[in-house]
Protein backbone atom coordinates (compact mmCIF):
# COMPACT_ATOMS: atom_id res chain seq x y z
CA UNK A 1 0.00 0.00 0.00
CA UNK A 2 2.82 2.42 0.84
CA UNK A 3 4.47 1.72 -2.50
CA UNK A 4 1.16 2.30 -4.26
CA UNK A 5 0.62 5.62 -2.50
CA UNK A 6 4.16 6.69 -3.30
CA UNK A 7 3.68 5.76 -6.96
CA UNK A 8 0.43 7.69 -7.45
CA UNK A 9 1.51 10.85 -5.64
CA UNK A 10 1.40 13.84 -7.94
CA UNK A 11 -0.52 12.04 -10.71
CA UNK A 12 -3.10 14.01 -12.68
CA UNK A 13 -6.69 12.78 -13.00
CA UNK A 14 -6.05 10.85 -16.22
CA UNK A 15 -3.16 8.91 -14.69
CA UNK A 16 -5.03 8.37 -11.43
CA UNK A 17 -7.96 6.87 -13.32
CA UNK A 18 -5.62 4.61 -15.29
CA UNK A 19 -3.98 3.48 -12.04
CA UNK A 20 -7.40 2.93 -10.45
CA UNK A 21 -8.43 0.79 -13.42
CA UNK A 22 -5.21 -1.23 -13.13
CA UNK A 23 -5.94 -1.83 -9.45
CA UNK A 24 -9.54 -2.82 -10.26
CA UNK A 25 -8.40 -5.33 -12.89
CA UNK A 26 -6.11 -6.87 -10.28
CA UNK A 27 -8.89 -6.96 -7.68
CA UNK A 28 -7.04 -4.54 -5.40
CA UNK A 29 -10.39 -3.01 -4.50
CA UNK A 30 -9.09 -0.72 -1.76
CA UNK A 31 -6.44 0.81 -4.01
CA UNK A 32 -8.86 1.17 -6.92
CA UNK A 33 -11.41 3.01 -4.78
CA UNK A 34 -8.89 5.19 -2.95
CA UNK A 35 -7.12 6.14 -6.17
CA UNK A 36 -10.35 6.99 -7.98
CA UNK A 37 -11.34 9.08 -4.95
CA UNK A 38 -8.29 11.31 -5.50
CA UNK A 39 -9.42 12.73 -8.84
CA UNK A 40 -10.46 16.36 -8.98
CA UNK A 41 -12.09 17.04 -12.36
CA UNK A 42 -12.28 13.71 -14.22
CA UNK A 43 -14.16 10.91 -12.48
CA UNK A 44 -14.95 7.26 -13.02
CA UNK A 45 -17.74 6.45 -10.62
CA UNK A 46 -17.85 2.79 -11.64
CA UNK A 47 -14.39 2.43 -10.09
CA UNK A 48 -14.89 4.90 -7.25
CA UNK A 49 -18.01 3.01 -6.13
CA UNK A 50 -17.04 -0.56 -6.88
CA UNK A 51 -19.22 -3.32 -5.50
CA UNK A 52 -17.37 -6.60 -6.12
CA UNK A 53 -19.56 -8.63 -3.73
CA UNK A 54 -22.79 -6.92 -4.67
CA UNK A 55 -24.83 -10.10 -5.22
CA UNK A 56 -23.97 -11.52 -1.81
CA UNK A 57 -24.42 -8.19 -0.02
CA UNK A 58 -27.69 -7.41 -1.84
CA UNK A 59 -29.13 -10.79 -0.91
CA UNK A 60 -28.16 -10.36 2.76
CA UNK A 61 -29.51 -6.79 2.77
CA UNK A 62 -32.85 -7.96 1.34
CA UNK A 63 -33.08 -10.80 3.86
CA UNK A 64 -32.74 -8.25 6.71
CA UNK A 65 -34.91 -5.59 5.06
CA UNK A 66 -31.95 -3.21 4.78
CA UNK A 67 -31.22 -0.75 1.99
CA UNK A 68 -28.71 -2.35 -0.39
CA UNK A 69 -26.91 0.94 -1.04
CA UNK A 70 -26.51 1.52 2.68
CA UNK A 71 -24.99 -1.93 3.20
CA UNK A 72 -22.64 -1.39 0.25
CA UNK A 73 -21.67 1.98 1.72
CA UNK A 74 -20.94 0.42 5.10
CA UNK A 75 -18.74 -2.24 3.47
CA UNK A 76 -17.00 0.38 1.31
CA UNK A 77 -16.19 2.43 4.38
CA UNK A 78 -15.33 -0.46 6.68
CA UNK A 79 -13.13 -2.66 4.46
CA UNK A 80 -13.07 -1.26 0.91
CA UNK A 81 -14.30 -4.76 -0.08
CA UNK A 82 -11.16 -6.53 1.15
CA UNK A 83 -12.19 -9.99 2.37
CA UNK A 84 -9.17 -10.42 4.62
CA UNK A 85 -9.31 -6.91 6.10
CA UNK A 86 -8.49 -6.77 9.78
CA UNK A 87 -8.54 -3.57 11.79
CA UNK A 88 -6.16 -2.68 14.60
CA UNK A 89 -9.14 -3.17 16.94
CA UNK A 90 -9.63 -6.73 15.65
CA UNK A 91 -12.61 -6.25 13.34
CA UNK A 92 -12.50 -8.76 10.49
CA UNK A 93 -13.73 -9.24 6.93
CA UNK A 94 -15.91 -7.30 4.53
CA UNK A 95 -18.18 -5.84 7.18
CA UNK A 96 -15.42 -5.56 9.80
CA UNK A 97 -17.22 -7.64 12.40
CA UNK A 98 -15.66 -7.71 15.86
CA UNK A 99 -15.16 -11.15 17.44
CA UNK A 100 -17.59 -10.59 20.34
CA UNK A 101 -20.20 -9.25 17.92
CA UNK A 102 -19.65 -12.20 15.58
CA UNK A 103 -20.08 -14.68 18.43
CA UNK A 104 -23.19 -12.87 19.70
CA UNK A 105 -24.78 -12.68 16.24
CA UNK A 106 -23.94 -16.31 15.45
CA UNK A 107 -25.59 -17.43 18.69
CA UNK A 108 -28.67 -15.31 18.01
CA UNK A 109 -28.84 -16.68 14.45
CA UNK A 110 -28.38 -20.25 15.80
CA UNK A 111 -25.31 -20.87 13.60
CA UNK A 112 -24.18 -24.42 14.21
CA UNK A 113 -20.71 -24.46 12.62
CA UNK A 114 -19.33 -21.14 13.84
CA UNK A 115 -15.58 -20.58 13.66
CA UNK A 116 -13.41 -17.47 13.60
CA UNK A 117 -11.96 -18.53 10.25
CA UNK A 118 -15.39 -18.18 8.67
CA UNK A 119 -15.27 -14.41 9.26
CA UNK A 120 -13.14 -14.24 6.08
CA UNK A 121 -15.92 -15.87 4.06
CA UNK A 122 -17.80 -13.02 2.32
CA UNK A 123 -21.21 -14.66 2.64
CA UNK A 124 -20.83 -15.57 6.31
CA UNK A 125 -19.34 -12.18 7.20
CA UNK A 126 -22.15 -10.39 5.36
CA UNK A 127 -24.71 -12.55 7.11
CA UNK A 128 -23.38 -11.65 10.56
CA UNK A 129 -22.75 -8.02 9.63
CA UNK A 130 -26.22 -7.41 8.21
CA UNK A 131 -27.79 -9.18 11.19
CA UNK A 132 -25.99 -6.79 13.52
CA UNK A 133 -26.71 -3.77 11.31
CA UNK A 134 -30.43 -4.62 11.44
CA UNK A 135 -30.16 -4.97 15.22
CA UNK A 136 -28.62 -1.52 15.72
CA UNK A 137 -31.03 0.03 13.21
CA UNK A 138 -33.94 -1.30 15.28
CA UNK A 139 -32.24 -0.19 18.49
CA UNK A 140 -31.97 3.37 17.18
CA UNK A 141 -35.56 3.65 15.94
CA UNK A 142 -34.71 3.27 12.26
CA UNK A 143 -32.14 6.09 12.17
CA UNK A 144 -29.48 5.00 9.65
CA UNK A 145 -27.09 7.71 10.88
CA UNK A 146 -27.19 6.52 14.49
CA UNK A 147 -27.21 2.88 13.41
CA UNK A 148 -24.09 3.44 11.28
CA UNK A 149 -22.43 5.17 14.23
CA UNK A 150 -23.43 2.30 16.52
CA UNK A 151 -22.21 -0.27 13.99
CA UNK A 152 -18.83 1.43 13.73
CA UNK A 153 -18.20 2.63 17.29
CA UNK A 154 -20.65 0.63 19.39
CA UNK A 155 -24.19 1.34 20.59
CA UNK A 156 -23.10 2.98 23.85
CA UNK A 157 -21.01 5.57 22.01
CA UNK A 158 -23.83 6.27 19.57
CA UNK A 159 -26.21 6.80 22.51
CA UNK A 160 -23.70 9.16 24.11
CA UNK A 161 -23.28 11.13 20.86
CA UNK A 162 -27.04 11.33 20.44
CA UNK A 163 -27.47 12.65 23.97
CA UNK A 164 -30.96 13.08 25.34
CA UNK A 165 -32.35 14.66 22.17
CA UNK A 166 -35.00 12.43 20.56
CA UNK A 167 -34.34 11.42 16.97
C-alpha positions in Angstrom: 0.0 0.0 0.0 2.8 2.4 0.8 4.5 1.7 -2.5 1.2 2.3 -4.3 0.6 5.6 -2.5 4.2 6.7 -3.3 3.7 5.8 -7.0 0.4 7.7 -7.5 1.5 10.9 -5.6 1.4 13.8 -7.9 -0.5 12.0 -10.7 -3.1 14.0 -12.7 -6.7 12.8 -13.0 -6.0 10.9 -16.2 -3.2 8.9 -14.7 -5.0 8.4 -11.4 -8.0 6.9 -13.3 -5.6 4.6 -15.3 -4.0 3.5 -12.0 -7.4 2.9 -10.4 -8.4 0.8 -13.4 -5.2 -1.2 -13.1 -5.9 -1.8 -9.4 -9.5 -2.8 -10.3 -8.4 -5.3 -12.9 -6.1 -6.9 -10.3 -8.9 -7.0 -7.7 -7.0 -4.5 -5.4 -10.4 -3.0 -4.5 -9.1 -0.7 -1.8 -6.4 0.8 -4.0 -8.9 1.2 -6.9 -11.4 3.0 -4.8 -8.9 5.2 -3.0 -7.1 6.1 -6.2 -10.4 7.0 -8.0 -11.3 9.1 -4.9 -8.3 11.3 -5.5 -9.4 12.7 -8.8 -10.5 16.4 -9.0 -12.1 17.0 -12.4 -12.3 13.7 -14.2 -14.2 10.9 -12.5 -14.9 7.3 -13.0 -17.7 6.4 -10.6 -17.9 2.8 -11.6 -14.4 2.4 -10.1 -14.9 4.9 -7.2 -18.0 3.0 -6.1 -17.0 -0.6 -6.9 -19.2 -3.3 -5.5 -17.4 -6.6 -6.1 -19.6 -8.6 -3.7 -22.8 -6.9 -4.7 -24.8 -10.1 -5.2 -24.0 -11.5 -1.8 -24.4 -8.2 0.0 -27.7 -7.4 -1.8 -29.1 -10.8 -0.9 -28.2 -10.4 2.8 -29.5 -6.8 2.8 -32.8 -8.0 1.3 -33.1 -10.8 3.9 -32.7 -8.3 6.7 -34.9 -5.6 5.1 -32.0 -3.2 4.8 -31.2 -0.8 2.0 -28.7 -2.3 -0.4 -26.9 0.9 -1.0 -26.5 1.5 2.7 -25.0 -1.9 3.2 -22.6 -1.4 0.2 -21.7 2.0 1.7 -20.9 0.4 5.1 -18.7 -2.2 3.5 -17.0 0.4 1.3 -16.2 2.4 4.4 -15.3 -0.5 6.7 -13.1 -2.7 4.5 -13.1 -1.3 0.9 -14.3 -4.8 -0.1 -11.2 -6.5 1.1 -12.2 -10.0 2.4 -9.2 -10.4 4.6 -9.3 -6.9 6.1 -8.5 -6.8 9.8 -8.5 -3.6 11.8 -6.2 -2.7 14.6 -9.1 -3.2 16.9 -9.6 -6.7 15.6 -12.6 -6.2 13.3 -12.5 -8.8 10.5 -13.7 -9.2 6.9 -15.9 -7.3 4.5 -18.2 -5.8 7.2 -15.4 -5.6 9.8 -17.2 -7.6 12.4 -15.7 -7.7 15.9 -15.2 -11.1 17.4 -17.6 -10.6 20.3 -20.2 -9.3 17.9 -19.6 -12.2 15.6 -20.1 -14.7 18.4 -23.2 -12.9 19.7 -24.8 -12.7 16.2 -23.9 -16.3 15.4 -25.6 -17.4 18.7 -28.7 -15.3 18.0 -28.8 -16.7 14.5 -28.4 -20.2 15.8 -25.3 -20.9 13.6 -24.2 -24.4 14.2 -20.7 -24.5 12.6 -19.3 -21.1 13.8 -15.6 -20.6 13.7 -13.4 -17.5 13.6 -12.0 -18.5 10.2 -15.4 -18.2 8.7 -15.3 -14.4 9.3 -13.1 -14.2 6.1 -15.9 -15.9 4.1 -17.8 -13.0 2.3 -21.2 -14.7 2.6 -20.8 -15.6 6.3 -19.3 -12.2 7.2 -22.2 -10.4 5.4 -24.7 -12.5 7.1 -23.4 -11.6 10.6 -22.8 -8.0 9.6 -26.2 -7.4 8.2 -27.8 -9.2 11.2 -26.0 -6.8 13.5 -26.7 -3.8 11.3 -30.4 -4.6 11.4 -30.2 -5.0 15.2 -28.6 -1.5 15.7 -31.0 0.0 13.2 -33.9 -1.3 15.3 -32.2 -0.2 18.5 -32.0 3.4 17.2 -35.6 3.7 15.9 -34.7 3.3 12.3 -32.1 6.1 12.2 -29.5 5.0 9.6 -27.1 7.7 10.9 -27.2 6.5 14.5 -27.2 2.9 13.4 -24.1 3.4 11.3 -22.4 5.2 14.2 -23.4 2.3 16.5 -22.2 -0.3 14.0 -18.8 1.4 13.7 -18.2 2.6 17.3 -20.6 0.6 19.4 -24.2 1.3 20.6 -23.1 3.0 23.8 -21.0 5.6 22.0 -23.8 6.3 19.6 -26.2 6.8 22.5 -23.7 9.2 24.1 -23.3 11.1 20.9 -27.0 11.3 20.4 -27.5 12.7 24.0 -31.0 13.1 25.3 -32.3 14.7 22.2 -35.0 12.4 20.6 -34.3 11.4 17.0 
